[in-house]
Every structure is written in structure tokens, then in C-alpha cells.
């Protein structure tokens, strides 16, 4: 699989119900941590597995990843309250 296809597929896996800006922030901030801690899950192309792994390892991730993940969580909660 080419590197470009892998990157595009990986990016698609990280999409969720959160607003697009929060998704982009998590993807940018957490991709190095995902590659480091969740490479096996990333290879499965399962968004749920990658998400679960990231949450499981959140204490090990960079401060930027933690902050982006928290912002995404808050955006998801706000969206649910508004529904």
C-alpha cells in the first residue's frame, strides 16, 4: 500500500461525530501518538479500535494530543446536549 493511501485511510479512520475542526485537531495532534501506541489497531483500519486504543493510552500521549482529545470530547458532549 502506498504511503499516501495509508495516510488517507488513516485520516478517514479518525473521523467521528465531532465537529470537523475538533476532528482535524485530534488527527494532527495525535497521529504521532497513535503511530507509537496504536500501530496494531491502525493496521486493522477499524476506527473503533484506534479510538479505544487512544483512550486507553491517553495518559502516555503528548500534551497537545490530550488537549485536542479533550476538546473533541467536549464538542461531542455539547452536540449531544444540543440535540
PyMOL Python script that loads the backbone (N, CA, C, O; Angstrom):
from pymol import cmd

cmd.read_pdbstr("""\
ATOM      1  N   UNK A   1       0.857  -1.171   0.000  1.00  0.00           N
ATOM      2  CA  UNK A   1       0.000   0.000   0.000  1.00  0.00           C
ATOM      3  C   UNK A   1       0.903   1.234   0.000  1.00  0.00           C
ATOM      4  O   UNK A   1       1.868   1.304   0.761  1.00  0.00           O
ATOM      5  N   UNK A   2       0.590   2.189  -0.844  1.00  0.00           N
ATOM      6  CA  UNK A   2       1.425   3.381  -0.905  1.00  0.00           C
ATOM      7  C   UNK A   2       1.250   4.216   0.354  1.00  0.00           C
ATOM      8  O   UNK A   2       0.239   4.125   1.052  1.00  0.00           O
ATOM      9  N   UNK A   3       2.254   5.023   0.622  1.00  0.00           N
ATOM     10  CA  UNK A   3       2.231   5.857   1.827  1.00  0.00           C
ATOM     11  C   UNK A   3       1.058   6.838   1.783  1.00  0.00           C
ATOM     12  O   UNK A   3       0.411   7.065   2.805  1.00  0.00           O
ATOM     13  N   UNK A   4       0.777   7.415   0.630  1.00  0.00           N
ATOM     14  CA  UNK A   4      -0.320   8.373   0.511  1.00  0.00           C
ATOM     15  C   UNK A   4      -1.665   7.714   0.797  1.00  0.00           C
ATOM     16  O   UNK A   4      -2.503   8.287   1.493  1.00  0.00           O
ATOM     17  N   UNK A   5      -1.873   6.518   0.264  1.00  0.00           N
ATOM     18  CA  UNK A   5      -3.127   5.797   0.513  1.00  0.00           C
ATOM     19  C   UNK A   5      -3.241   5.463   1.992  1.00  0.00           C
ATOM     20  O   UNK A   5      -4.314   5.594   2.580  1.00  0.00           O
ATOM     21  N   UNK A   6      -2.149   5.036   2.590  1.00  0.00           N
ATOM     22  CA  UNK A   6      -2.157   4.714   4.016  1.00  0.00           C
ATOM     23  C   UNK A   6      -2.526   5.936   4.847  1.00  0.00           C
ATOM     24  O   UNK A   6      -3.338   5.838   5.768  1.00  0.00           O
ATOM     25  N   UNK A   7      -1.945   7.073   4.534  1.00  0.00           N
ATOM     26  CA  UNK A   7      -2.223   8.299   5.285  1.00  0.00           C
ATOM     27  C   UNK A   7      -3.687   8.704   5.108  1.00  0.00           C
ATOM     28  O   UNK A   7      -4.348   9.074   6.079  1.00  0.00           O
ATOM     29  N   UNK A   8      -4.191   8.636   3.890  1.00  0.00           N
ATOM     30  CA  UNK A   8      -5.595   8.991   3.655  1.00  0.00           C
ATOM     31  C   UNK A   8      -6.540   8.043   4.381  1.00  0.00           C
ATOM     32  O   UNK A   8      -7.537   8.473   4.961  1.00  0.00           O
ATOM     33  N   UNK A   9      -6.229   6.773   4.349  1.00  0.00           N
ATOM     34  CA  UNK A   9      -7.070   5.790   5.032  1.00  0.00           C
ATOM     35  C   UNK A   9      -7.031   6.014   6.536  1.00  0.00           C
ATOM     36  O   UNK A   9      -8.061   5.958   7.206  1.00  0.00           O
ATOM     37  N   UNK A  10      -5.849   6.265   7.057  1.00  0.00           N
ATOM     38  CA  UNK A  10      -5.690   6.525   8.482  1.00  0.00           C
ATOM     39  C   UNK A  10      -6.483   7.754   8.891  1.00  0.00           C
ATOM     40  O   UNK A  10      -7.149   7.751   9.926  1.00  0.00           O
ATOM     41  N   UNK A  11      -6.415   8.788   8.097  1.00  0.00           N
ATOM     42  CA  UNK A  11      -7.161  10.007   8.397  1.00  0.00           C
ATOM     43  C   UNK A  11      -8.659   9.737   8.420  1.00  0.00           C
ATOM     44  O   UNK A  11      -9.376  10.253   9.278  1.00  0.00           O
ATOM     45  N   UNK A  12      -9.125   8.937   7.488  1.00  0.00           N
ATOM     46  CA  UNK A  12     -10.555   8.615   7.438  1.00  0.00           C
ATOM     47  C   UNK A  12     -10.995   7.848   8.678  1.00  0.00           C
ATOM     48  O   UNK A  12     -12.125   8.011   9.138  1.00  0.00           O
ATOM     49  N   UNK A  13     -10.121   7.019   9.219  1.00  0.00           N
ATOM     50  CA  UNK A  13     -10.461   6.248  10.413  1.00  0.00           C
ATOM     51  C   UNK A  13     -10.704   7.124  11.627  1.00  0.00           C
ATOM     52  O   UNK A  13     -11.459   6.755  12.527  1.00  0.00           O
ATOM     53  N   UNK A  14     -10.074   8.268  11.652  1.00  0.00           N
ATOM     54  CA  UNK A  14     -10.172   9.115  12.829  1.00  0.00           C
ATOM     55  C   UNK A  14     -11.401  10.014  12.836  1.00  0.00           C
ATOM     56  O   UNK A  14     -11.642  10.739  13.801  1.00  0.00           O
ATOM     57  N   UNK A  15     -12.171   9.965  11.763  1.00  0.00           N
ATOM     58  CA  UNK A  15     -13.372  10.792  11.714  1.00  0.00           C
ATOM     59  C   UNK A  15     -14.422  10.253  12.660  1.00  0.00           C
ATOM     60  O   UNK A  15     -14.556   9.041  12.830  1.00  0.00           O
ATOM     61  N   UNK A  16     -15.165  11.155  13.272  1.00  0.00           N
ATOM     62  CA  UNK A  16     -16.232  10.744  14.176  1.00  0.00           C
ATOM     63  C   UNK A  16     -17.355  11.752  14.099  1.00  0.00           C
ATOM     64  O   UNK A  16     -17.412  12.545  13.160  1.00  0.00           O
ATOM     65  N   UNK A  17     -18.252  11.735  15.072  1.00  0.00           N
ATOM     66  CA  UNK A  17     -19.397  12.636  15.065  1.00  0.00           C
ATOM     67  C   UNK A  17     -19.044  14.031  15.554  1.00  0.00           C
ATOM     68  O   UNK A  17     -19.906  14.910  15.564  1.00  0.00           O
ATOM     69  N   UNK A  18     -17.826  14.253  15.951  1.00  0.00           N
ATOM     70  CA  UNK A  18     -17.416  15.560  16.460  1.00  0.00           C
ATOM     71  C   UNK A  18     -17.348  16.573  15.321  1.00  0.00           C
ATOM     72  O   UNK A  18     -17.206  16.186  14.160  1.00  0.00           O
ATOM     73  N   UNK A  19     -17.445  17.852  15.633  1.00  0.00           N
ATOM     74  CA  UNK A  19     -17.295  18.866  14.599  1.00  0.00           C
ATOM     75  C   UNK A  19     -15.955  18.716  13.883  1.00  0.00           C
ATOM     76  O   UNK A  19     -14.970  18.261  14.464  1.00  0.00           O
ATOM     77  N   UNK A  20     -15.939  19.107  12.614  1.00  0.00           N
ATOM     78  CA  UNK A  20     -14.773  18.894  11.771  1.00  0.00           C
ATOM     79  C   UNK A  20     -13.500  19.494  12.359  1.00  0.00           C
ATOM     80  O   UNK A  20     -12.448  18.858  12.299  1.00  0.00           O
ATOM     81  N   UNK A  21     -13.561  20.685  12.920  1.00  0.00           N
ATOM     82  CA  UNK A  21     -12.352  21.300  13.463  1.00  0.00           C
ATOM     83  C   UNK A  21     -11.775  20.480  14.614  1.00  0.00           C
ATOM     84  O   UNK A  21     -10.555  20.382  14.741  1.00  0.00           O
ATOM     85  N   UNK A  22     -12.606  19.903  15.437  1.00  0.00           N
ATOM     86  CA  UNK A  22     -12.128  19.056  16.529  1.00  0.00           C
ATOM     87  C   UNK A  22     -11.495  17.788  15.975  1.00  0.00           C
ATOM     88  O   UNK A  22     -10.477  17.327  16.492  1.00  0.00           O
ATOM     89  N   UNK A  23     -12.084  17.222  14.933  1.00  0.00           N
ATOM     90  CA  UNK A  23     -11.523  16.032  14.293  1.00  0.00           C
ATOM     91  C   UNK A  23     -10.145  16.328  13.737  1.00  0.00           C
ATOM     92  O   UNK A  23      -9.201  15.561  13.929  1.00  0.00           O
ATOM     93  N   UNK A  24     -10.043  17.456  13.042  1.00  0.00           N
ATOM     94  CA  UNK A  24      -8.762  17.836  12.454  1.00  0.00           C
ATOM     95  C   UNK A  24      -7.705  18.036  13.526  1.00  0.00           C
ATOM     96  O   UNK A  24      -6.559  17.619  13.357  1.00  0.00           O
ATOM     97  N   UNK A  25      -8.079  18.666  14.617  1.00  0.00           N
ATOM     98  CA  UNK A  25      -7.130  18.906  15.700  1.00  0.00           C
ATOM     99  C   UNK A  25      -6.629  17.602  16.302  1.00  0.00           C
ATOM    100  O   UNK A  25      -5.434  17.453  16.559  1.00  0.00           O
ATOM    101  N   UNK A  26      -7.532  16.662  16.526  1.00  0.00           N
ATOM    102  CA  UNK A  26      -7.127  15.371  17.089  1.00  0.00           C
ATOM    103  C   UNK A  26      -6.224  14.637  16.111  1.00  0.00           C
ATOM    104  O   UNK A  26      -5.189  14.089  16.493  1.00  0.00           O
ATOM    105  N   UNK A  27      -6.621  14.632  14.862  1.00  0.00           N
ATOM    106  CA  UNK A  27      -5.819  13.934  13.845  1.00  0.00           C
ATOM    107  C   UNK A  27      -4.399  14.505  13.795  1.00  0.00           C
ATOM    108  O   UNK A  27      -3.429  13.747  13.787  1.00  0.00           O
ATOM    109  N   UNK A  28      -4.273  15.812  13.762  1.00  0.00           N
ATOM    110  CA  UNK A  28      -2.956  16.444  13.690  1.00  0.00           C
ATOM    111  C   UNK A  28      -2.161  16.249  14.975  1.00  0.00           C
ATOM    112  O   UNK A  28      -0.971  15.935  14.933  1.00  0.00           O
ATOM    113  N   UNK A  29      -2.806  16.433  16.097  1.00  0.00           N
ATOM    114  CA  UNK A  29      -2.103  16.375  17.375  1.00  0.00           C
ATOM    115  C   UNK A  29      -1.751  14.956  17.808  1.00  0.00           C
ATOM    116  O   UNK A  29      -0.731  14.736  18.462  1.00  0.00           O
ATOM    117  N   UNK A  30      -2.587  14.005  17.445  1.00  0.00           N
ATOM    118  CA  UNK A  30      -2.436  12.650  17.986  1.00  0.00           C
ATOM    119  C   UNK A  30      -1.814  11.627  17.046  1.00  0.00           C
ATOM    120  O   UNK A  30      -1.462  10.533  17.485  1.00  0.00           O
ATOM    121  N   UNK A  31      -1.671  11.947  15.782  1.00  0.00           N
ATOM    122  CA  UNK A  31      -1.164  10.943  14.854  1.00  0.00           C
ATOM    123  C   UNK A  31       0.188  10.360  15.280  1.00  0.00           C
ATOM    124  O   UNK A  31       0.360   9.145  15.184  1.00  0.00           O
ATOM    125  N   UNK A  32       1.150  11.155  15.741  1.00  0.00           N
ATOM    126  CA  UNK A  32       2.405  10.532  16.197  1.00  0.00           C
ATOM    127  C   UNK A  32       2.187   9.573  17.369  1.00  0.00           C
ATOM    128  O   UNK A  32       2.829   8.525  17.444  1.00  0.00           O
ATOM    129  N   UNK A  33       1.290   9.926  18.274  1.00  0.00           N
ATOM    130  CA  UNK A  33       0.988   9.054  19.417  1.00  0.00           C
ATOM    131  C   UNK A  33       0.250   7.801  18.977  1.00  0.00           C
ATOM    132  O   UNK A  33       0.498   6.713  19.496  1.00  0.00           O
ATOM    133  N   UNK A  34      -0.653   7.954  18.022  1.00  0.00           N
ATOM    134  CA  UNK A  34      -1.377   6.790  17.507  1.00  0.00           C
ATOM    135  C   UNK A  34      -0.402   5.829  16.848  1.00  0.00           C
ATOM    136  O   UNK A  34      -0.478   4.617  17.049  1.00  0.00           O
ATOM    137  N   UNK A  35       0.512   6.374  16.063  1.00  0.00           N
ATOM    138  CA  UNK A  35       1.512   5.507  15.425  1.00  0.00           C
ATOM    139  C   UNK A  35       2.379   4.811  16.471  1.00  0.00           C
ATOM    140  O   UNK A  35       2.767   3.656  16.297  1.00  0.00           O
ATOM    141  N   UNK A  36       2.673   5.511  17.541  1.00  0.00           N
ATOM    142  CA  UNK A  36       3.552   4.961  18.583  1.00  0.00           C
ATOM    143  C   UNK A  36       2.842   3.915  19.441  1.00  0.00           C
ATOM    144  O   UNK A  36       3.400   2.847  19.696  1.00  0.00           O
ATOM    145  N   UNK A  37       1.631   4.203  19.884  1.00  0.00           N
ATOM    146  CA  UNK A  37       0.951   3.342  20.850  1.00  0.00           C
ATOM    147  C   UNK A  37      -0.114   2.430  20.238  1.00  0.00           C
ATOM    148  O   UNK A  37      -0.509   1.445  20.863  1.00  0.00           O
ATOM    149  N   UNK A  38      -0.579   2.736  19.044  1.00  0.00           N
ATOM    150  CA  UNK A  38      -1.723   2.011  18.483  1.00  0.00           C
ATOM    151  C   UNK A  38      -1.478   1.525  17.056  1.00  0.00           C
ATOM    152  O   UNK A  38      -2.417   1.439  16.265  1.00  0.00           O
ATOM    153  N   UNK A  39      -0.249   1.211  16.723  1.00  0.00           N
ATOM    154  CA  UNK A  39       0.052   0.811  15.350  1.00  0.00           C
ATOM    155  C   UNK A  39      -0.690  -0.469  14.954  1.00  0.00           C
ATOM    156  O   UNK A  39      -1.114  -0.601  13.806  1.00  0.00           O
ATOM    157  N   UNK A  40      -0.848  -1.395  15.870  1.00  0.00           N
ATOM    158  CA  UNK A  40      -1.566  -2.637  15.548  1.00  0.00           C
ATOM    159  C   UNK A  40      -3.031  -2.341  15.242  1.00  0.00           C
ATOM    160  O   UNK A  40      -3.591  -2.912  14.307  1.00  0.00           O
ATOM    161  N   UNK A  41      -3.649  -1.470  16.006  1.00  0.00           N
ATOM    162  CA  UNK A  41      -5.043  -1.107  15.787  1.00  0.00           C
ATOM    163  C   UNK A  41      -5.197  -0.307  14.495  1.00  0.00           C
ATOM    164  O   UNK A  41      -6.183  -0.461  13.774  1.00  0.00           O
ATOM    165  N   UNK A  42      -4.223   0.539  14.212  1.00  0.00           N
ATOM    166  CA  UNK A  42      -4.238   1.332  12.994  1.00  0.00           C
ATOM    167  C   UNK A  42      -4.213   0.421  11.773  1.00  0.00           C
ATOM    168  O   UNK A  42      -4.866   0.704  10.769  1.00  0.00           O
ATOM    169  N   UNK A  43      -3.476  -0.649  11.858  1.00  0.00           N
ATOM    170  CA  UNK A  43      -3.366  -1.596  10.745  1.00  0.00           C
ATOM    171  C   UNK A  43      -4.667  -2.350  10.490  1.00  0.00           C
ATOM    172  O   UNK A  43      -4.845  -2.912   9.409  1.00  0.00           O
ATOM    173  N   UNK A  44      -5.581  -2.375  11.463  1.00  0.00           N
ATOM    174  CA  UNK A  44      -6.862  -3.068  11.282  1.00  0.00           C
ATOM    175  C   UNK A  44      -7.869  -2.219  10.510  1.00  0.00           C
ATOM    176  O   UNK A  44      -8.895  -2.733  10.064  1.00  0.00           O
ATOM    177  N   UNK A  45      -7.590  -0.931  10.349  1.00  0.00           N
ATOM    178  CA  UNK A  45      -8.497   0.011   9.681  1.00  0.00           C
ATOM    179  C   UNK A  45      -9.844   0.090  10.388  1.00  0.00           C
ATOM    180  O   UNK A  45     -10.873   0.332   9.758  1.00  0.00           O
ATOM    181  N   UNK A  46      -9.827  -0.116  11.702  1.00  0.00           N
ATOM    182  CA  UNK A  46     -11.045  -0.014  12.498  1.00  0.00           C
ATOM    183  C   UNK A  46     -10.994   1.263  13.329  1.00  0.00           C
ATOM    184  O   UNK A  46     -10.183   1.389  14.247  1.00  0.00           O
ATOM    185  N   UNK A  47     -11.860   2.196  13.001  1.00  0.00           N
ATOM    186  CA  UNK A  47     -11.906   3.469  13.725  1.00  0.00           C
ATOM    187  C   UNK A  47     -12.155   3.233  15.213  1.00  0.00           C
ATOM    188  O   UNK A  47     -11.556   3.892  16.063  1.00  0.00           O
ATOM    189  N   UNK A  48     -13.049   2.284  15.521  1.00  0.00           N
ATOM    190  CA  UNK A  48     -13.381   1.995  16.914  1.00  0.00           C
ATOM    191  C   UNK A  48     -12.163   1.462  17.669  1.00  0.00           C
ATOM    192  O   UNK A  48     -11.926   1.845  18.815  1.00  0.00           O
ATOM    193  N   UNK A  49     -11.394   0.582  17.030  1.00  0.00           N
ATOM    194  CA  UNK A  49     -10.194   0.032  17.686  1.00  0.00           C
ATOM    195  C   UNK A  49      -9.150   1.108  17.933  1.00  0.00           C
ATOM    196  O   UNK A  49      -8.528   1.149  18.994  1.00  0.00           O
ATOM    197  N   UNK A  50      -8.963   1.978  16.947  1.00  0.00           N
ATOM    198  CA  UNK A  50      -7.985   3.065  17.097  1.00  0.00           C
ATOM    199  C   UNK A  50      -8.428   4.010  18.210  1.00  0.00           C
ATOM    200  O   UNK A  50      -7.624   4.411  19.052  1.00  0.00           O
ATOM    201  N   UNK A  51      -9.702   4.359  18.206  1.00  0.00           N
ATOM    202  CA  UNK A  51     -10.235   5.257  19.237  1.00  0.00           C
ATOM    203  C   UNK A  51     -10.070   4.645  20.625  1.00  0.00           C
ATOM    204  O   UNK A  51      -9.621   5.318  21.553  1.00  0.00           O
ATOM    205  N   UNK A  52     -10.431   3.375  20.767  1.00  0.00           N
ATOM    206  CA  UNK A  52     -10.308   2.704  22.064  1.00  0.00           C
ATOM    207  C   UNK A  52      -8.853   2.649  22.521  1.00  0.00           C
ATOM    208  O   UNK A  52      -8.558   2.850  23.699  1.00  0.00           O
ATOM    209  N   UNK A  53      -7.958   2.381  21.596  1.00  0.00           N
ATOM    210  CA  UNK A  53      -6.537   2.336  21.942  1.00  0.00           C
ATOM    211  C   UNK A  53      -6.032   3.709  22.372  1.00  0.00           C
ATOM    212  O   UNK A  53      -5.284   3.824  23.343  1.00  0.00           O
ATOM    213  N   UNK A  54      -6.438   4.738  21.653  1.00  0.00           N
ATOM    214  CA  UNK A  54      -6.001   6.091  22.010  1.00  0.00           C
ATOM    215  C   UNK A  54      -6.494   6.456  23.406  1.00  0.00           C
ATOM    216  O   UNK A  54      -5.742   7.015  24.204  1.00  0.00           O
ATOM    217  N   UNK A  55      -7.745   6.146  23.702  1.00  0.00           N
ATOM    218  CA  UNK A  55      -8.297   6.435  25.024  1.00  0.00           C
ATOM    219  C   UNK A  55      -7.542   5.638  26.095  1.00  0.00           C
ATOM    220  O   UNK A  55      -7.216   6.168  27.158  1.00  0.00           O
ATOM    221  N   UNK A  56      -7.273   4.381  25.808  1.00  0.00           N
ATOM    222  CA  UNK A  56      -6.545   3.523  26.752  1.00  0.00           C
ATOM    223  C   UNK A  56      -5.157   4.090  27.070  1.00  0.00           C
ATOM    224  O   UNK A  56      -4.673   3.962  28.194  1.00  0.00           O
ATOM    225  N   UNK A  57      -4.531   4.706  26.089  1.00  0.00           N
ATOM    226  CA  UNK A  57      -3.163   5.206  26.237  1.00  0.00           C
ATOM    227  C   UNK A  57      -3.074   6.715  26.397  1.00  0.00           C
ATOM    228  O   UNK A  57      -1.987   7.281  26.278  1.00  0.00           O
ATOM    229  N   UNK A  58      -4.190   7.377  26.662  1.00  0.00           N
ATOM    230  CA  UNK A  58      -4.218   8.836  26.664  1.00  0.00           C
ATOM    231  C   UNK A  58      -3.227   9.446  27.663  1.00  0.00           C
ATOM    232  O   UNK A  58      -2.690  10.525  27.411  1.00  0.00           O
ATOM    233  N   UNK A  59      -2.983   8.786  28.768  1.00  0.00           N
ATOM    234  CA  UNK A  59      -2.044   9.333  29.757  1.00  0.00           C
ATOM    235  C   UNK A  59      -0.606   9.343  29.252  1.00  0.00           C
ATOM    236  O   UNK A  59       0.222  10.099  29.761  1.00  0.00           O
ATOM    237  N   UNK A  60      -0.303   8.518  28.264  1.00  0.00           N
ATOM    238  CA  UNK A  60       1.038   8.448  27.688  1.00  0.00           C
ATOM    239  C   UNK A  60       1.237   9.431  26.536  1.00  0.00           C
ATOM    240  O   UNK A  60       2.369   9.664  26.114  1.00  0.00           O
ATOM    241  N   UNK A  61       0.158  10.005  26.028  1.00  0.00           N
ATOM    242  CA  UNK A  61       0.240  10.830  24.829  1.00  0.00           C
ATOM    243  C   UNK A  61       0.799  12.215  25.133  1.00  0.00           C
ATOM    244  O   UNK A  61       0.929  12.615  26.290  1.00  0.00           O
ATOM    245  N   UNK A  62       1.119  12.923  24.078  1.00  0.00           N
ATOM    246  CA  UNK A  62       1.663  14.272  24.199  1.00  0.00           C
ATOM    247  C   UNK A  62       0.617  15.220  24.781  1.00  0.00           C
ATOM    248  O   UNK A  62      -0.582  14.957  24.688  1.00  0.00           O
ATOM    249  N   UNK A  63       1.066  16.318  25.379  1.00  0.00           N
ATOM    250  CA  UNK A  63       0.111  17.308  25.897  1.00  0.00           C
ATOM    251  C   UNK A  63      -0.826  17.834  24.797  1.00  0.00           C
ATOM    252  O   UNK A  63      -2.004  18.079  25.057  1.00  0.00           O
ATOM    253  N   UNK A  64      -0.317  18.007  23.594  1.00  0.00           N
ATOM    254  CA  UNK A  64      -1.160  18.502  22.500  1.00  0.00           C
ATOM    255  C   UNK A  64      -2.261  17.507  22.161  1.00  0.00           C
ATOM    256  O   UNK A  64      -3.393  17.902  21.884  1.00  0.00           O
ATOM    257  N   UNK A  65      -1.938  16.231  22.181  1.00  0.00           N
ATOM    258  CA  UNK A  65      -2.936  15.197  21.897  1.00  0.00           C
ATOM    259  C   UNK A  65      -3.993  15.180  23.004  1.00  0.00           C
ATOM    260  O   UNK A  65      -5.190  15.116  22.725  1.00  0.00           O
ATOM    261  N   UNK A  66      -3.553  15.238  24.233  1.00  0.00           N
ATOM    262  CA  UNK A  66      -4.508  15.248  25.352  1.00  0.00           C
ATOM    263  C   UNK A  66      -5.465  16.427  25.240  1.00  0.00           C
ATOM    264  O   UNK A  66      -6.671  16.284  25.440  1.00  0.00           O
ATOM    265  N   UNK A  67      -4.918  17.585  24.921  1.00  0.00           N
ATOM    266  CA  UNK A  67      -5.741  18.792  24.811  1.00  0.00           C
ATOM    267  C   UNK A  67      -6.734  18.672  23.651  1.00  0.00           C
ATOM    268  O   UNK A  67      -7.901  19.034  23.797  1.00  0.00           O
ATOM    269  N   UNK A  68      -6.282  18.172  22.516  1.00  0.00           N
ATOM    270  CA  UNK A  68      -7.159  18.007  21.357  1.00  0.00           C
ATOM    271  C   UNK A  68      -8.244  16.971  21.639  1.00  0.00           C
ATOM    272  O   UNK A  68      -9.398  17.170  21.262  1.00  0.00           O
ATOM    273  N   UNK A  69      -7.891  15.879  22.290  1.00  0.00           N
ATOM    274  CA  UNK A  69      -8.860  14.845  22.626  1.00  0.00           C
ATOM    275  C   UNK A  69      -9.911  15.390  23.591  1.00  0.00           C
ATOM    276  O   UNK A  69     -11.096  15.085  23.455  1.00  0.00           O
ATOM    277  N   UNK A  70      -9.488  16.183  24.551  1.00  0.00           N
ATOM    278  CA  UNK A  70     -10.433  16.785  25.496  1.00  0.00           C
ATOM    279  C   UNK A  70     -11.371  17.747  24.772  1.00  0.00           C
ATOM    280  O   UNK A  70     -12.571  17.764  25.046  1.00  0.00           O
ATOM    281  N   UNK A  71     -10.839  18.540  23.858  1.00  0.00           N
ATOM    282  CA  UNK A  71     -11.675  19.469  23.100  1.00  0.00           C
ATOM    283  C   UNK A  71     -12.694  18.717  22.251  1.00  0.00           C
ATOM    284  O   UNK A  71     -13.842  19.146  22.138  1.00  0.00           O
ATOM    285  N   UNK A  72     -12.282  17.597  21.653  1.00  0.00           N
ATOM    286  CA  UNK A  72     -13.202  16.792  20.859  1.00  0.00           C
ATOM    287  C   UNK A  72     -14.291  16.204  21.746  1.00  0.00           C
ATOM    288  O   UNK A  72     -15.470  16.223  21.391  1.00  0.00           O
ATOM    289  N   UNK A  73     -13.893  15.682  22.898  1.00  0.00           N
ATOM    290  CA  UNK A  73     -14.883  15.128  23.835  1.00  0.00           C
ATOM    291  C   UNK A  73     -15.889  16.198  24.242  1.00  0.00           C
ATOM    292  O   UNK A  73     -17.093  15.942  24.270  1.00  0.00           O
ATOM    293  N   UNK A  74     -15.402  17.391  24.555  1.00  0.00           N
ATOM    294  CA  UNK A  74     -16.293  18.473  24.959  1.00  0.00           C
ATOM    295  C   UNK A  74     -17.234  18.876  23.822  1.00  0.00           C
ATOM    296  O   UNK A  74     -18.403  19.178  24.061  1.00  0.00           O
ATOM    297  N   UNK A  75     -16.725  18.879  22.589  1.00  0.00           N
ATOM    298  CA  UNK A  75     -17.559  19.217  21.431  1.00  0.00           C
ATOM    299  C   UNK A  75     -18.640  18.170  21.220  1.00  0.00           C
ATOM    300  O   UNK A  75     -19.780  18.504  20.899  1.00  0.00           O
ATOM    301  N   UNK A  76     -18.283  16.900  21.401  1.00  0.00           N
ATOM    302  CA  UNK A  76     -19.267  15.825  21.257  1.00  0.00           C
ATOM    303  C   UNK A  76     -20.351  15.942  22.328  1.00  0.00           C
ATOM    304  O   UNK A  76     -21.533  15.747  22.044  1.00  0.00           O
ATOM    305  N   UNK A  77     -19.948  16.258  23.546  1.00  0.00           N
ATOM    306  CA  UNK A  77     -20.929  16.410  24.632  1.00  0.00           C
ATOM    307  C   UNK A  77     -21.857  17.583  24.363  1.00  0.00           C
ATOM    308  O   UNK A  77     -23.063  17.491  24.591  1.00  0.00           O
ATOM    309  N   UNK A  78     -21.297  18.690  23.878  1.00  0.00           N
ATOM    310  CA  UNK A  78     -22.102  19.874  23.593  1.00  0.00           C
ATOM    311  C   UNK A  78     -23.097  19.578  22.462  1.00  0.00           C
ATOM    312  O   UNK A  78     -24.241  20.032  22.497  1.00  0.00           O
ATOM    313  N   UNK A  79     -22.646  18.813  21.462  1.00  0.00           N
ATOM    314  CA  UNK A  79     -23.523  18.446  20.360  1.00  0.00           C
ATOM    315  C   UNK A  79     -24.681  17.576  20.852  1.00  0.00           C
ATOM    316  O   UNK A  79     -25.820  17.755  20.420  1.00  0.00           O
ATOM    317  N   UNK A  80     -24.389  16.633  21.758  1.00  0.00           N
ATOM    318  CA  UNK A  80     -25.438  15.760  22.295  1.00  0.00           C
ATOM    319  C   UNK A  80     -26.444  16.562  23.114  1.00  0.00           C
ATOM    320  O   UNK A  80     -27.646  16.304  23.051  1.00  0.00           O
ATOM    321  N   UNK A  81     -25.955  17.532  23.881  1.00  0.00           N
ATOM    322  CA  UNK A  81     -26.865  18.355  24.686  1.00  0.00           C
ATOM    323  C   UNK A  81     -27.759  19.209  23.800  1.00  0.00           C
ATOM    324  O   UNK A  81     -28.917  19.467  24.129  1.00  0.00           O
ATOM    325  N   UNK A  82     -27.207  19.643  22.670  1.00  0.00           N
ATOM    326  CA  UNK A  82     -27.964  20.492  21.745  1.00  0.00           C
ATOM    327  C   UNK A  82     -28.968  19.727  20.902  1.00  0.00           C
ATOM    328  O   UNK A  82     -29.850  20.326  20.287  1.00  0.00           O
ATOM    329  N   UNK A  83     -28.840  18.410  20.869  1.00  0.00           N
ATOM    330  CA  UNK A  83     -29.745  17.596  20.027  1.00  0.00           C
ATOM    331  C   UNK A  83     -31.088  17.397  20.658  1.00  0.00           C
ATOM    332  O   UNK A  83     -31.952  16.739  20.078  1.00  0.00           O
TER     333      UNK A  83
END
""", "prot")
cmd.dss("prot")
cmd.show_as("cartoon", "prot")
cmd.util.cbc("prot")
cmd.orient("prot")
